[in-house]
Amino acid sequence: MSETLFQLEVRPNIPEKLRGLEELANDLLYSWDRDVRGLFYRLDDELWETCNHNLKVFLRRVAQNKLDEAIKDHLFMEEYSRVMSSFRTYHEKGVSPAITAHLDPESDQVAYFCAEFGLHESFPIYSGGLGILAGDHCKAASDLGVPFVGVGLLYRQGYFTQFIDGNGSQQAQYTPTNFDELVVQPACDSDGNAFYVQVEIEARPVKLKVWMARAGHILLYLLDSDLEENSSEDRSITFQLYGGDSTTRIQQEIVLGIGGVRALRALGIEPTIWHINEGHAAFQIPERCREYIDQGMDFNSALELVAAGTVFTTHTPVSAGHDIFEADQMTRYFKDYIKSLNIDPETFLALGQSPNNNTSFNMTALALRGSRFHNGVSRIHGGVASSMEGYVWPQIPPDENPISYVTNGVHVPTFLAREWVNLFDMRFREWHSELNNPTFWDCIDTIPNHRYWSLRQELKAQMLEDVNKRTRRRFQRAGFSEAQLKRLTSYTGEPEQNVLVIGFARRFATYKRAALLFSDLQRLARLLNNPKRPVMIVFAGKAHPRDKPGQELIRTIHEYSLRPEFIGKIIMLEGYDMALARKLVTGVDVWLNTPEYPLEASGTSGQKAAINGVINLSVLDGWWGEGFDGENGWAIHPHASNADDTLRDQEESADLLDILENEVIPLYYDYGSQGYSSSWVKLSKASMKSCLPRFNAQRMVVDYVKNFYAPARYQYSRLSAKDCAPARKLSDWKTKVREQWGDVSIRRVDDIRQQIHDGDSLPIVVHAGLNGLVPEDVVVECVVGGRNDGGEFVSSEQHQFRHTGLQDDEHVFELYLKPNNSGLNHYKLRIYPWHELLSHPFEMGYMLWI
C-alpha cells in the first residue's frame, strides 16, 4: 500500500505596512509594470520562479519572516512606497487627449470580445498570437484611458505546457487552473450577489458565472460554465481553450458571443462600440439583433443597426483559421433561436455562407455581414483579406471593398527590457509620452555606441544563461550524460564568450517554414562553425496538438540540433510562453522570420525584437512589409507565389543563406579597433528608433479609436436616432436595391474620343436602365488612373456624372471630364447604388462597369 502525500499551505499574515501588496497582486497592471513584479522578486527570488511569477500565489506562500524582515529593510520599504505611489498615480491618470478627441469617456463604451487574452504567463487563458495581441490591446487601452471592457471565457485549462522528449516529440501537458490562484473575482452587484447569465445549448439552459479581472483602468469579464447546476457535459464547455471538436467549439462560441452580450446587459454595461476580435465571438451579432426584434424591429433593420456599431478584425489569411460549422449542426443548435429572430433557417444560414463552403456556416462571413467596419492586421494582410473575403461584396474590386487594415503593434512597457527602460528613464525622461512621435526617437542616436553595445551584450548574456538552464533541464530529463550536456551548451554555458545569436520563436505551423534554413546543410554548417565568427541559432515554439506536420518540424529541428556539425550551435527550446518570449526578443542579435508570402498576417514577435534593438531578417510579409526601410534590417524578397513550392523554398533559402554569409555575419564581426562593430550598432539603433514609434500598441489603439471606433459610434448614433427610423429606412432601401439590381444596365452613347487638348473637356454620356430605381439611388462615376509596372489599372481620381433627364425609359447621365494629369490617361465607367446612410459607399457589394 503506497503512502498518501498530503499538502498543506501555511499562509503568512501580511503586515499592515505591506497591505498594498495584496492590492498589487489583484490587478493585472503587474503584467506590464516591471517595478511591481520586481518588488515581489526582491522579497524572494526563488519563490518568484517556482510560483510561475504569480503574485497571488506568491503572497500565499512567501515565508512570514521574509515579510517581517522586509519591514525592517529601509531600502525595500522605500521601493515599496515608490511602487505604491506610482500605482496610485497610474489609476488617477486621466484620459489621453488622443482618445477624447474622438470618444466621450462619459458616454462611450467599447466592448472587446475575444476567445483568448494573453496578459501574463500567470494568467493562462491564451494560446498564442491572437491572445497576446488582445492582451496588448487591453494594456494600451488602459494606458490611454479608453472606456473599454474585455469579454472572454475563463478556462480551467488554458493552453498546454510543452515538453520535448529525447526523440524530439512534443508532449502536451494540461494542468487545470485553480481560479483562487488567478487575478479574478466573481462579478457582483452592489449587494454582493454574484452575476449569472444563461444561454441555451440545443434547447437546454446552461448557467454561466461571470468573473471579473482588473487590468489597470479596464475590466475583463470572463464566463465560466463549470457550475454544479449544469450537467457534466455543459460544465466542460469552458474547460479547455480550443479543446475538443466542432461540438465544443460551437458551444464555446455560443457562450462567448451570446453569453457575453447577456453578461454585459446583466452588469448594466451599454456599449456604444462592439469590437469582435476574430470570428469566434460573432454570435453576438444575432443576439444583439434579437434584442431589437424583441422591441418590435424587423430582422433586416435590426441587423443594420447592430452592424453600424460593430468593428470586426480578422487575423488569419489561412483558410483553416476560420471557424466553419456544418449547416445541420447550425440548425440543430439554433432551431429555436432562429424563430426568435422572426426569419427562416435559410436566411439565417445565408449570413454565414461563403463560396468554398456553400453548405456550411462560416463565422468570418457572419462577422463581416454583421459589421460595417472591418480590418486586417497589416497593410499586406488587409489586401489579402480583401481578396479572400471579397465574396461578401462580389462586384467590388478587392482594393476598394470595405476591408481596411490596422497594423498590429506591441505593448512597449511589457516587452521593452528593463535595462532599456532604466536607460531611457535616465536619458529621455519624457519618453513614455512620446511613443507615437517618430522624430523624438532620433534621440536613440545620442546613446554612445559603446554603451549601446554593452547593454545589448548584457541582455544577450542574460538570455543565454536562461537558455543554458532550459537546455540542461530538458536533456538531463532525457538522460543525456554530462559530456553530452557540455557539448550541447558549449556557447550558452559560457555567455561571456561572444557569439552571434539568431532567434526563431513562434507557433510551429508549416507555412512559417521553420526549417527553411536547412536546405543546404553543408553551407549552413560552414557558416555556423567558423571559429573566428561563431553563430548560434535558437528555436522555440509550440505546434498545435492536432497539427502533426507542425510537430514534425519540431522533431526535424531537434534532430538537426544533435548532428555533430550542429550540436551546440542549434538549440531547440521547450516550454515556449510569454516569459521565454521576453527573454528571446530582448536577447538575441537577429530575429528570423521566414513565412510563405502572403500568409503572415502581422507577426508581432519581430516588433518586440526590434524595439529592443534586435535586427530583423525576414521575408517581406506582414508588418515587415511596412517596417523595412532598407536601413533597419534585412529583407528576403518573396519569389513568385505561383511557382512550384519546392523551387520557391529553395530560392528563398538560398537568399537567406546569402544574406547571412555576405551581410549579417561580416557586419556583426566587423569589430575594428573599438572591440565592437559600430556598423552593427548603427543598424541596431535604426531598428529600434524606426519601430518604436510605428509599431507600438498605443499607436494601434489610437488608430482603432480614430478610424474605427469613432466612426462606428457615429454611424450607430445616426441609425438609432428617432426611435431607429434611419435604420428602418436604410433597410427598406437595401431591400429595394437587392430586388431591382439584377436588371440594372448601363451603356455609353457618346462618340468616343481618344485625344483632347490640355484645358479642354471630354464629354461623356451614358444611359442607365434603373429598373425602378431612381437616379438618387445610384452614383455613375468615371475612374481615372494609369497602369502600373504590371500593366494593371490603378485609380488616381474619381468624377461623378450628373443626371440630365430621361430618354426612351433610360436615365441620361453626363460628365465633362477634365483629368488632373496631362499625358496618357486611362479611365473606366461604372455605376453603383448609394444612400446617404451607408457606412461605406460599396457596402452593398453591387457595381456594374461599362
Secondary structure, 3 states (H helix, E strand, C coil): CCCCCCCCCCCCCCCHHHCHHHHHHCCHHHHCCHHHHHHHHHHCHHHHHHCCCCHHHHHHHCCHHHHHHHHHCHHHHHHHHHHHHHHHHHHHCCCCHHHHCCCCCCCCCEEEECCCECCCCCCCECCCHHHHHHHHHHHHHHHHCCCEEEEEECCCECCCEEEECCCCCEEEECCCCCHHHCCCEECECCCCCECEEEEEECCEEEEEEEEEEEECCEEEEEEECCCCCCCHHHHCCCCECCCCCHHHHHHHHHHHHHHHHHHHHHHCCCCCEEEEECHHHCCHHHHHHHHHHHCCCCHHHHHHHHHHCEEEECCCCCHHHCCEEEHHHHHHHHHHHHHHCCCCHHHHHHCCCECCECCEEEHHHHHHHCCCEEEECCHHHHHHHHHHCHHHCCCCCHHHCCEEECCCCECHHHHCCHHHHHHHHHHCCCHHHHCCCHHHHHHHHHCCHHHHHHHHHHHHHHHHHHHHHHHHHHHHHCCCCHHHHHHHCCCCCCCCCCCEEEEEECCCCHHHCCCHHHHCHHHHHHHHCCCCCCEEEEEECCCCCCCHHHHHHHHHHHHHHCCCCCECCEEEECCCCHHHHHHHHHHCCEEEECCCCCCCCCCCHHHHHHCCCCEEEEECCCCHHHHCCCCCEEEECCCCCCCCHHHHHHHHHHHHHHHHHHHHHHHHCCCCCCCCCHHHHHHHHHHHHHHCCCCEHHHHHHHHHHHHHHHHHHHHHHHHHHHHHHHHHHHHHHHHHHHHHHHCEEEECCCCCCCCCCCCCEEEEEEEECCCCCHHHEEEEEEEEEECCCCCEEEEEEEECEEEEEECCEEEEEEEECCCCCCCCEEEEEEEECCCCCCCCCCCCCCEEC
